[in-house]
C-alpha cells in the first residue's frame, strides 16, 4: 500500500522528530508526515516526573536494546533502554536539562562540524527554552520547553550540595550559562510538576494543522531511493498486512536515534559496502562511517544506608505514606513525584591539568535493594552516581543480519581506553571523600556499595567494572563533519545520496560533557532551519 505523498517525511517521533515535524509544518504550503514506531504518549507515568523509574522497570515503551558482552566489564551485557513512544527517550528519561560545556561545541567545530561552535549554536539553545531563572543573553525566556529547578530540595540533596561546597567546589548560579565546574541543584524540563517532552511542547499544538499527519505504530524498514535520491520510506504499520510505503516529494529526515538511525541507513544500503554486500543488501552509498564513533557516558553508583531523611524509600514504605505523597503531589504539584532522576549535580576535575570538569556526579534520593532491577531498598537510603564527561573509548554498531526485526550488534567498548579507567578511578576516590564529608556524612549510617573497606585503586576499578552501566547517552554513530568518513555534512545531509538528512544524537562528533537531550533539541532546531532554507521541490 502506498500512502499519499508528502513534501517531508520525518522518520522517528522522538525528541528530535517531534521538533522537526512541528517546525516544518509551520509552513502551510508543505505537507509533513511524522512516522513513529511506538504508540501515543498517553500513559500517566510518562507525565509524572518520578514515573521514569516505573517506565524503565516495565519496559513498556522501550526498544530493549543491549550491548554485546563488554570485555572491560567482566563480560557483562549492558541494557540500553531507548524510547519507543511519541517523544522517544525524552518521554521516559530522567528529565535532566543540561546543555553541557560551551567548549563541547567548540570541539565539534574543531573536529570538522563547521558552523557548530558554541557561539553559533547558542541562539538555538535559547530558542528551545523558557527558563524560570534570571534572564540574560544566554538563556531563553519564551521557548516551548520550560526549564525549572526543584521547588524544594530533599534533606539528602541539600547535604550533598553542602558537602561539595565543604570540599571547595563552587556553587553554581546557572550551570547552563558558561563553564560547568561546580555544584548546583539540577535543572529539569518540568512545568507545574509535569514532564514537558517535545511531544507535548512542540508536536501537540502542531497537530491541529491540516498539513501535518502523525502516524504511530509504523516501523520503518528501509528508505527508498530513485537515481540516488531518497523518495520515501517503506515499513509495516500497526494494522499489519503488507508493506506500507510513504513517499516524499522533498526530503526524508531520519530522527531515530543513535541506535536505530544507523541501523535503518544500513538496511537501506548506506554503510560499509563490503559488509552490506556480504549480507545481500544492495549498496546505495559506500559509507563506512555509519555505525562507527559510538560514544556513551558510563556510570558507577555509590549507595548508602541512611538515617531517616525523607528518602523515597521511606515515602513508599507503606500504602499510607505512598497515598500521602501522591495526595501532596496532586494538591501542590511538588515533592518527590515532581522530580526526575536527580536533584543536584556536581562537575569536578579529577585529573591534573584538566581543561575543565572531567567527571559529573548526580545525587539520587533513593537506593535500590541488593537485587537491583529498580526495586527500592526497604531501609532509608540514597545514592550518587558519577561518570566521565568525555570518554575516549569508542564503540561501533553493526547489523546482526539483513532482517529488520533483528536488533543490531552494539559494542560500546566501555573503559577500553586507559584514560577512561584512570578518570573513573579518580572519580571513585572523590566519591569516597564525599561520602565522608559533613553534612552528607551526618546522614549516613553505612556505605553499602562499595563496602567501606574497599578504597584501594585496584579494588575500586574492579567495583567499577563489575557494577557500572550506561547513563543512557549513546551518540555519534552518524558523525557529522567535513572529511570523507563523516556520514553527514555540517548541514546534516547524508553524503553520497540526495534528499536525505539525519537529525538526532547520532550526528554528534563528540559526546557533550553532560546529559545530551538539550543538545538533541538544538540539533533538531538547526535542522529545521537548514531544510527551510532549501527548496523542497
Secondary structure by P-SEA (a helix, b strand, c coil): cccccccbbbccccaaaaaaaaaaaccccbbbbbbbccccccccccccccaaaaaaaaccccccccccccccccbbbbbbbbbcccccccccccccccccccaaaaaaaaacccccccccaaaaaaaaccccccccccccccccbbbbccccccaaaaaaaaaaaaabbbbbcccccccccccccccccccccccccccccccccccccccbbbbccccccbbbbccccccbbbbbccccccbbbbbbccbbbbcccccaaaaaaaaaccccaaaaaaacccccccccccccbbbbbbbbbbbbbcccccccccccccaaaaaaaaaaaaaccccccccccccbbbbbbcccccccccbbbbbbccccccccccccccccccbbbbbbcccccccccccccccccccccccccccccaaaaaaaaaaaaaaaaaaaccccccccccccccccccccaaaaaaaaaabbbbccccccccccccccccccccccccccccccccccccccccccccccaaaaaaaaaaaaaaaaacccc
